[in-house]
Amino acid sequence: MNRRDFVRAAGALAAALSLEGLAQTARADDRRADGRRSDDRHDDSSRVQNFIREVKGARLFDLSPVWDENSPIAGVNPSYSMKLNRTHAQFDLNDPDFSDDHTRGTRGQFNDGGQLSFTSEVQHFSGQHGAPSIDAIGHIGRNGFLFGHVDAAAATSDLRGIGRSASGVGAHLDVAHYPTDRLVNRGVLLDVARFIQGGPSPLPADFEITARHLADTAKAQRVKLERGDTVLIRTGWGRFFTENRDLYKGDSSPGPSVDGAQFLVRQGASVVGNDTLTFEKRPPLIFTPTFQVFPVHMLLIADNGVNIIENFFLEELGKAEVYEFLLVVPPLKIRGGTGSALRSFALVPD
């Protein structure tokens, strides 16, 4: 099975195994004669077993760097912290504080002779934290409106989250409503860094990725962008997530220009991402025809409903020169959430 067939077959079977697909299969079974049901179930089981063998035999690329309290965070986002509030240490009978943010041992807490102990943590975490992390469509507005001309202020009038007010305005734009057909999708890597630099070196600081750069990279890689694709752009700056965090979160990282973002929209990308802190070129400013902050975010998310993913680790994909793959993007299903951390990975036939 070639790479494109693998991606399409896996995506099709993933859709078939969704709740909707299972429901349709169940309804179809009810209409079949009893004599055929056993054969159908056997066929379904064989298809699943074949699918498992294909996936188990695939090469997996982990696209997620490790996240911790030192990870780079954009200045507009809240800080991250994590602390254990329960440990495997001995339980202290004289400690009366059972609050969630108070750290205490658990061994011996349950009068079981000290057999069981457990640990847990308290995190100060945001939908804008994570590596990678995805922006919900309700994360960005333009001129007071979210995608689909939804009133942005009304959508966030309840502080519990996007669309949590009694009216439910904008509820469909939270991260919990990330489309299921994008959980498993065809992914395409445009290795702009390799195309421009002629090798694995990262793009220079302040480099602006234009539509021409993206089109020429796709042509050089002999990949065709298709409507609905998840398109990833390698700048080479993913290595700086751990190697040079000050540089990574500074105001000089490369990224797509408005022109580059318009190209992605014209190609029909449903989700885009790269290996930088904010996806678009930093500082994220343009001055003509009018002054705009985060213009690429507004164009992609607010104007066109295209999700943006930041902080991918794309070095291994780039090194292997893998440009087409099955991509898994699984956001947490958080009601009202502005985004989510991801544990994302790519699969290709080995």
N, C-alpha and C positions, 0 to 999 in steps of 0.2 A: 504494500500500500504506500503510495507516495505521500509527500507531506500535505499537499492540498486536500487529497482525498481523506487523509487521517483527520485533518481539522474539520472538514465538513461532516464526516461520518460521526465523529465524537460530538460535535455540536448538535447534530440531528438526533442522536440517541439521547443526549442530555435533555433535549426538549421533550422527547418522547417519554422520558422517565420523570418529568415534572408532574406535579399534582394534576394539572390539567390533562396531561397525556395519560396518566394512570386512570383518571376518571373516564376519559374517552375510551380507553381500552376496556374498562369494566362494562361500560354501556354496550360496547360492541359485543362483548362476550355474552351478555344477556340475550342478545338477538341470535346467537349462534345455536345450532343444534347441539344437544348434549354430547353427541359422538365426536364433535370437532373441538370441544373445549379442552379436552386433555391434550390433544395435539397442539393446539394453540399455546397452551401453557408451556409445553415442552419447547416449542419454537421460541417463545419469549425468553425462557431460561437459557437456551442455547445462545441467543443473541446477547444476553447480558454477560454470559460467561466469555463469549468471544470479545466483547467490549472490554471486560476487565483484563483479559490477556493483552489486548492492544495497549491499554493504558499502563498496565504494569510493565510492559516492555518498552515504554516510551522513555525518552531522555527528559529529565525534569530540570528546569532552570529556576532556581529560587530568586525571585526579584525583590526580596525584602531584606534590607539591612537591619541589624539589631537596633532596637529603640531603647534608650535609657534617659536618665535625667540630664545627661550632657548633650543629647541630640539637638541639632540645630532647629530653632523655631523662629518663624517670621515674627517680627516685632509687633505686628498687629494682633497676634494671637496670644492667649493666656499661657502662663508658664505650666510646666509639667512637673509633678512630683509623685513619689511612691514611697510608702513606708509600711512595713509589716505591723499589723495591729494584733496578730496572734502568732506565737512562735511555738516551737517544740520544746521549749524550756519547761521547768517544773512550775506547776500552778501554785500561786501564792495565795493561801487562804486569808492572809491579812490585807490583801489588796482589794478594796471595795469597788474600784472603778471598772465597770464593765462597758464603758462607752466605746463606740466604734473606733475612735481615734486614739485610744489609750492602748499601749502595747503591754501584753501580759502573756505568760506561758500557759500552755493547755494540758500538759501531761499531768495526770492525776486529778483533773477537774471533774471527772465523771464517776468517781468512786469505783473504778474498775481495776484497781491495783496498778495504775500507771501504764496500762497497755496502749490506749489510744492517745495520740496527740495530733494536732493539725496546725497548719499555718494558713494565714490569709493576709490580705493587704488592703490598704486604703490608697486609692489613686486620685490625684487631681488631674483629670484627663479631659480632653476636648475632642470633638469631631474633627478638629483641625490639627490634631496630633497624629503621628504615625508615619511609618516608612514602609511602603508608600501609604498615602492617604488620599481619599477621594472627596471632592466637593459635591454636595448635593446641589440640585438645580435651584433650590431656594436659598442657597448661600450668597448669591450675588444678585443685586438689582441694578437697574439703570433708570435714572430719572423717576424714581419712586415706584417702579414696577418690576416684578419678577417675570420670568418667561411666561408667555401666554397672556400678558397684560394683567397679571394678578397684582393687586394692591400690596406692595411690600410691607408697608406699615401695619396693615390689617393682618397680614400673614404672621407677623411677629408681635402682635399685641399681647399675647399670652406668653409670659416668660418661660413657660414649660417647654416651648419649642415652636418650630415652624408649623403653622396650621393648628395649634392646640386651642385656639379660642372657640367659643361656642358656635360661631358661624362656620368654622372649619375652613376658612379661606386659606388657600395655599397648602393644605394638608398633603396633596398629591406631589408636592415638590420637596418633601423631606427625604432623608436618605433611606428611610424604610420603604419608600416607593421606587427604589432603584429597579429598573426593569429586569425581570428574570431572564429575558433573552440576551442580556449583556453579562450575566454571571459567567457564562461559558461562551466564548466568542472567538472569531478569527482575529488574531493579533498580527499586526505588521510592524516591524521595526525599521524605521528610517535612520540609518546610522550616518547622520550628517557629519559627525566628527571625523569618521573614517573617510568620507567622501571629500571633505575639505582638506583634511590634514594628510591624506594619503597613507594613513596608518592608525594605530590605536590612540594616539595622543588626543587630549581633550581640546575642544574649541578654545580659542583665546578669550580672555575677559572681554566683556561688552560686545560680543559677537551677536549680531541680529540675524536670525534665520528667516529668510524670505520665502515666498512661494516658489521662486526659481530654484533655490537650494533644495527644497523638499521635492519638487518635481524631478530635478536632475538626479537626486539621490535615488529616488524610486526607479528611475530609468537605468541608472548604473547598476542597481541591485537586481534588475529584471523582475521587479514585483509590481503588480497592478493593484492599486487601491480599489476596494469595492465598497458600495454603499452599505453602511452598518458596521464597518470595521472598527476595531479599537486600534488606534494608531499611536505608537510609541516613538519618541524621538530621542536618540542618544546624542548628548552633548559631550560626554566623557567626564562631566563634573560629578558623577555619582561617587567616584573614588574619594572626593573631598568631604563627603558626608562624615567620614571617620578620620581621614588623613589631615584635613585642614578645615575644621569647622568654621573658623572665622571667615575664611574665604567663601565657603559654601553659603553662609547666611548673609554675606555682604552684598553691596549694591553693584556688582560687576558681572554677575553670572549671565551666560548666554541664554537665548531662548527665542521663540517665534515672535516675529513682529505681527502687527495687525494684518499685514499682507499675507504672512504665512498662515495666520489663523483663518483668514478668508479662504485660502486654498484648501485647508482641511475641511471647512464647511462645504465647499463646492464638491469635494470628493465624497461627501456623504458620511464622514466619520461620525460615529455615535458617541465615542469616548476617545479622549486624547490624554497623553501623559508623557512625562520625561523624567530625567534624573537630576532635577534642580529643585530648589526650595519652593519656587512660585510659578513654575512652568514657563511663564513669559519672561522676556528679557528684563533684567533689572539694571537700573531702577525702572519700575513699571510705570513709566510716564510717557505721554506724547504731548506735543504742544500745538500741532496743527492737524486738522483745521481748528480744533478747539483743544484746550488743556484737558487731559483725561488721566486719571489714576487707575491702574489695572485695566487698560483698554482691552486687552486680549481676554481677560476674564469676562468682562461685560459682553464682548462680542460672542464668545462661545457659549457661555452659560445663560446670561439674561436674554440675549437676542435669539439664540438658536437651540437652546436646550441640550447642549453638548457637555457632558461631565468632564471635569479635569482631574487628573491624578498626578500627584507630585511625589518626589522622593523615591522614585524607582531606582533599583540597582540593576543596571543594564550591561555591566562590563562583561559578564560571562556570555550573554547572548551575542554581544558585539564581537568578542574574541572568537567565538565559534562561527561567526558570519551566518547566524540563523536569522532570517528576515521574515519568515512566515511560520505561524505556530498556533496551537490552541492556547488561549489565554484564559486563566481563571481569575476573576475579580470579585471577591466575596465581601461586600461591606456588611457591617453589623446592622441588623434590622432595628434601628433605634427610632422610635416614634418622635417626630419633631426634630430629629438630628440634622445639623448643618453639614455633616460629613462623617467619615468613619476611617479608622485605620484599616489596613488590608494585610492579609498574608497572601500575597499574589504569586502565581507561578505560571510558567509556560511549559508546554509539553510538545515534543516533536518525536516522530518515529526515530528509533535508535538505528 
